Amino acid sequence: MSSTRPNRIGPAVTQWVVDQADPTQWEVRILDLAAIGLPFMDEEDMPKSGNYAKPHTRAWASEIFESDAIVVVTPQYNRSFPAPIKNAIDFLYAEWHAKPIAIVGYGWSGGVDARADLTRVLTHVEADVVGDLGLTFPEQLTPAGAVADETGAAAELRGLLDALRAKVLDLDEVPARS
């Protein structure tokens, strides 16, 4: 979850995403930036060096590195994504390389600007953004974060998760470099 605001609906939207993931195909861990509590960038070296001195950076790097794939759930604030997710991305570099990522954005416009901006940032750090989904108020999402499925949002998300899984399986089949 990328929002750290009090009274956020991110936990409800994230739980809906988790509920759509087939438990026979996915072992899901929720990485909540509010709970992780990364400070604003405080490493001495550039992230590209991989020389992480701070325990919170090493822990964050391990979470991302150990994840086979990631779904970023983000609201749209002021026509982009929230600062905590940008900060979390900026802490690392190599851990994002070729990491399959899907984006679920939400807001009055379905998070269209947030999804596009996040795709640009993640692509810059060489992540593999496989697709995105936008949930709009009030057609697909209530102010409390409940998702109405009659619009096909669940089917669309399952398709996105299938594309993410295909990327993970493709990565598993790539022979190791010698």
C-alpha positions as a Markdown table, in Angstrom:
| # | Residue | x | y | z |
|---|---|---|---|---|
| 1 | Met | 0.0 | 0.0 | 0.0 |
| 2 | Ser | 1.4 | 3.3 | -1.0 |
| 3 | Ser | -0.8 | 5.7 | 1.0 |
| 4 | Thr | 0.2 | 6.5 | 4.6 |
| 5 | Arg | -2.6 | 8.9 | 5.3 |
| 6 | Pro | -4.8 | 8.5 | 8.4 |
| 7 | Asn | -8.3 | 7.3 | 7.5 |
| 8 | Arg | -7.0 | 5.9 | 4.2 |
| 9 | Ile | -9.0 | 3.3 | 2.2 |
| 10 | Gly | -5.9 | 1.6 | 0.9 |
| 11 | Pro | -6.2 | -1.3 | 3.4 |
| 12 | Ala | -9.7 | -2.2 | 2.1 |
| 13 | Val | -8.6 | -1.9 | -1.6 |
| 14 | Thr | -5.5 | -4.0 | -0.9 |
| 15 | Gln | -7.5 | -6.7 | 0.9 |
| 16 | Trp | -9.8 | -6.8 | -2.2 |
| 17 | Val | -6.7 | -7.3 | -4.4 |
| 18 | Val | -5.5 | -10.1 | -2.0 |
| 19 | Asp | -8.9 | -11.8 | -2.1 |
| 20 | Gln | -8.7 | -12.0 | -5.9 |
| 21 | Ala | -5.3 | -13.7 | -5.9 |
| 22 | Asp | -5.7 | -17.5 | -6.3 |
| 23 | Pro | -4.1 | -18.9 | -3.1 |
| 24 | Thr | -2.9 | -22.0 | -5.1 |
| 25 | Gln | -0.8 | -19.6 | -7.2 |
| 26 | Trp | 0.2 | -16.8 | -4.9 |
| 27 | Glu | 1.7 | -16.5 | -1.4 |
| 28 | Val | 0.7 | -12.9 | -0.6 |
| 29 | Arg | 2.5 | -10.6 | 1.8 |
| 30 | Ile | 1.2 | -7.1 | 2.3 |
| 31 | Leu | 3.9 | -4.4 | 2.4 |
| 32 | Asp | 2.2 | -1.4 | 4.0 |
| 33 | Leu | 4.4 | 1.7 | 3.7 |
| 34 | Ala | 2.6 | 3.2 | 6.8 |
| 35 | Ala | 3.8 | 0.2 | 8.9 |
| 36 | Ile | 7.2 | -0.1 | 7.3 |
| 37 | Gly | 7.9 | 3.6 | 8.1 |
| 38 | Leu | 10.8 | 4.3 | 5.8 |
| 39 | Pro | 12.2 | 7.8 | 6.5 |
| 40 | Phe | 12.8 | 10.0 | 3.6 |
| 41 | Met | 16.0 | 9.0 | 1.8 |
| 42 | Asp | 18.8 | 8.9 | 4.3 |
| 43 | Glu | 21.4 | 6.7 | 2.7 |
| 44 | Glu | 24.8 | 8.2 | 2.1 |
| 45 | Asp | 25.5 | 6.4 | -1.2 |
| 46 | Met | 23.5 | 6.4 | -4.3 |
| 47 | Pro | 21.0 | 3.5 | -4.5 |
| 48 | Lys | 22.6 | 2.2 | -7.7 |
| 49 | Ser | 25.8 | 1.4 | -5.7 |
| 50 | Gly | 23.8 | -1.2 | -3.6 |
| 51 | Asn | 25.8 | -0.1 | -0.6 |
| 52 | Tyr | 22.9 | 0.0 | 1.9 |
| 53 | Ala | 24.1 | 1.1 | 5.3 |
| 54 | Lys | 20.9 | 1.6 | 7.2 |
| 55 | Pro | 19.0 | -1.4 | 8.7 |
| 56 | His | 15.6 | -0.1 | 7.3 |
| 57 | Thr | 17.1 | 0.1 | 3.8 |
| 58 | Arg | 18.5 | -3.5 | 4.0 |
| 59 | Ala | 15.2 | -4.8 | 5.3 |
| 60 | Trp | 13.3 | -3.0 | 2.5 |
| 61 | Ala | 15.7 | -4.2 | -0.1 |
| 62 | Ser | 15.3 | -7.8 | 1.2 |
| 63 | Glu | 11.4 | -7.5 | 1.0 |
| 64 | Ile | 11.6 | -6.4 | -2.6 |
| 65 | Phe | 14.3 | -8.7 | -3.7 |
| 66 | Glu | 12.6 | -11.8 | -2.2 |
| 67 | Ser | 9.3 | -11.0 | -3.8 |
| 68 | Asp | 8.6 | -12.8 | -7.1 |
| 69 | Ala | 6.2 | -10.1 | -8.2 |
| 70 | Ile | 4.6 | -6.9 | -6.8 |
| 71 | Val | 1.2 | -5.3 | -7.0 |
| 72 | Val | 1.3 | -1.7 | -6.1 |
| 73 | Val | -2.0 | -0.4 | -4.8 |
| 74 | Thr | -2.1 | 3.4 | -4.9 |
| 75 | Pro | -4.5 | 6.3 | -4.7 |
| 76 | Gln | -4.2 | 9.3 | -6.9 |
| 77 | Tyr | -3.3 | 12.5 | -5.0 |
| 78 | Asn | -3.1 | 15.8 | -6.9 |
| 79 | Arg | -2.8 | 14.0 | -10.3 |
| 80 | Ser | 0.0 | 11.6 | -9.3 |
| 81 | Phe | 0.9 | 9.0 | -6.8 |
| 82 | Pro | 1.7 | 9.6 | -3.1 |
| 83 | Ala | 5.2 | 10.6 | -2.0 |
| 84 | Pro | 5.8 | 7.6 | 0.2 |
| 85 | Ile | 5.8 | 5.2 | -2.8 |
| 86 | Lys | 8.3 | 7.4 | -4.7 |
| 87 | Asn | 10.5 | 7.5 | -1.7 |
| 88 | Ala | 10.3 | 3.7 | -1.3 |
| 89 | Ile | 11.2 | 3.2 | -5.0 |
| 90 | Asp | 14.1 | 5.7 | -4.7 |
| 91 | Phe | 15.7 | 3.8 | -1.8 |
| 92 | Leu | 16.6 | 0.9 | -4.1 |
| 93 | Tyr | 17.8 | 0.3 | -7.6 |
| 94 | Ala | 19.0 | -3.3 | -8.5 |
| 95 | Glu | 16.1 | -4.9 | -6.6 |
| 96 | Trp | 13.6 | -3.4 | -9.1 |
| 97 | His | 15.5 | -4.8 | -12.1 |
| 98 | Ala | 13.1 | -7.0 | -14.2 |
| 99 | Lys | 10.8 | -7.3 | -11.2 |
| 100 | Pro | 7.3 | -8.0 | -12.5 |
| 101 | Ile | 4.9 | -5.3 | -11.2 |
| 102 | Ala | 1.2 | -4.6 | -11.6 |
| 103 | Ile | -0.4 | -1.3 | -10.5 |
| 104 | Val | -3.9 | -0.9 | -9.1 |
| 105 | Gly | -4.8 | 2.7 | -8.9 |
| 106 | Tyr | -8.0 | 4.3 | -7.5 |
| 107 | Gly | -9.6 | 7.7 | -7.3 |
| 108 | Trp | -12.1 | 9.8 | -9.1 |
| 109 | Ser | -10.4 | 9.2 | -12.4 |
| 110 | Gly | -9.3 | 5.6 | -11.5 |
| 111 | Gly | -5.9 | 6.9 | -10.7 |
| 112 | Val | -5.1 | 7.3 | -14.3 |
| 113 | Asp | -2.3 | 9.9 | -13.7 |
| 114 | Ala | -0.9 | 8.0 | -10.7 |
| 115 | Arg | -0.8 | 4.8 | -12.7 |
| 116 | Ala | 0.9 | 6.5 | -15.7 |
| 117 | Asp | 3.4 | 8.4 | -13.5 |
| 118 | Leu | 4.2 | 5.3 | -11.5 |
| 119 | Thr | 4.7 | 3.3 | -14.6 |
| 120 | Arg | 7.3 | 5.8 | -15.9 |
| 121 | Val | 9.2 | 5.8 | -12.6 |
| 122 | Leu | 9.2 | 2.0 | -12.3 |
| 123 | Thr | 10.2 | 1.6 | -15.9 |
| 124 | His | 13.1 | 4.0 | -15.3 |
| 125 | Val | 14.5 | 1.7 | -12.5 |
| 126 | Glu | 14.0 | -1.2 | -15.0 |
| 127 | Ala | 11.1 | -2.9 | -13.4 |
| 128 | Asp | 8.8 | -4.8 | -15.7 |
| 129 | Val | 5.3 | -3.2 | -15.4 |
| 130 | Val | 3.0 | -5.8 | -16.9 |
| 131 | Gly | -0.2 | -3.7 | -16.7 |
| 132 | Asp | -2.6 | -1.7 | -14.5 |
| 133 | Leu | -6.1 | -1.4 | -13.3 |
| 134 | Gly | -8.0 | 1.7 | -12.4 |
| 135 | Leu | -10.9 | 1.8 | -9.9 |
| 136 | Thr | -13.2 | 4.9 | -10.0 |
| 137 | Phe | -15.4 | 6.5 | -7.4 |
| 138 | Pro | -18.3 | 5.9 | -7.1 |
| 139 | Glu | -18.8 | 3.5 | -10.0 |
| 140 | Gln | -16.4 | 0.8 | -8.9 |
| 141 | Leu | -15.3 | 1.9 | -5.4 |
| 142 | Thr | -17.2 | 3.3 | -2.4 |
| 143 | Pro | -15.7 | 6.0 | -0.2 |
| 144 | Ala | -15.0 | 3.3 | 2.4 |
| 145 | Gly | -13.0 | 1.3 | -0.1 |
| 146 | Ala | -15.5 | -1.5 | -0.9 |
| 147 | Val | -15.2 | -2.6 | -4.5 |
| 148 | Ala | -18.4 | -3.3 | -6.5 |
| 149 | Asp | -17.8 | -6.2 | -8.8 |
| 150 | Glu | -20.6 | -5.7 | -11.3 |
| 151 | Thr | -18.3 | -3.6 | -13.5 |
| 152 | Gly | -16.0 | -6.5 | -14.1 |
| 153 | Ala | -13.2 | -5.1 | -11.9 |
| 154 | Ala | -12.6 | -8.5 | -10.3 |
| 155 | Ala | -12.3 | -10.3 | -13.7 |
| 156 | Glu | -10.0 | -7.5 | -14.9 |
| 157 | Leu | -7.8 | -7.8 | -11.8 |
| 158 | Arg | -7.6 | -11.6 | -12.2 |
| 159 | Gly | -6.5 | -11.1 | -15.8 |
| 160 | Leu | -3.8 | -8.7 | -14.6 |
| 161 | Leu | -2.7 | -11.2 | -11.9 |
| 162 | Asp | -2.6 | -13.9 | -14.6 |
| 163 | Ala | -0.3 | -11.7 | -16.7 |
| 164 | Leu | 1.9 | -11.1 | -13.6 |
| 165 | Arg | 2.1 | -14.8 | -13.0 |
| 166 | Ala | 3.1 | -15.5 | -16.6 |
| 167 | Lys | 6.0 | -13.1 | -16.2 |
| 168 | Val | 7.1 | -14.8 | -13.0 |
| 169 | Leu | 6.9 | -18.2 | -14.7 |
| 170 | Asp | 8.9 | -16.8 | -17.7 |
| 171 | Leu | 11.6 | -15.6 | -15.3 |
| 172 | Asp | 11.7 | -19.0 | -13.6 |
| 173 | Glu | 12.4 | -20.6 | -17.0 |
| 174 | Val | 15.3 | -18.3 | -18.0 |
| 175 | Pro | 18.6 | -20.2 | -17.6 |
| 176 | Ala | 21.0 | -18.7 | -15.1 |
| 177 | Arg | 24.0 | -16.8 | -16.5 |
| 178 | Ser | 27.4 | -18.3 | -16.1 |
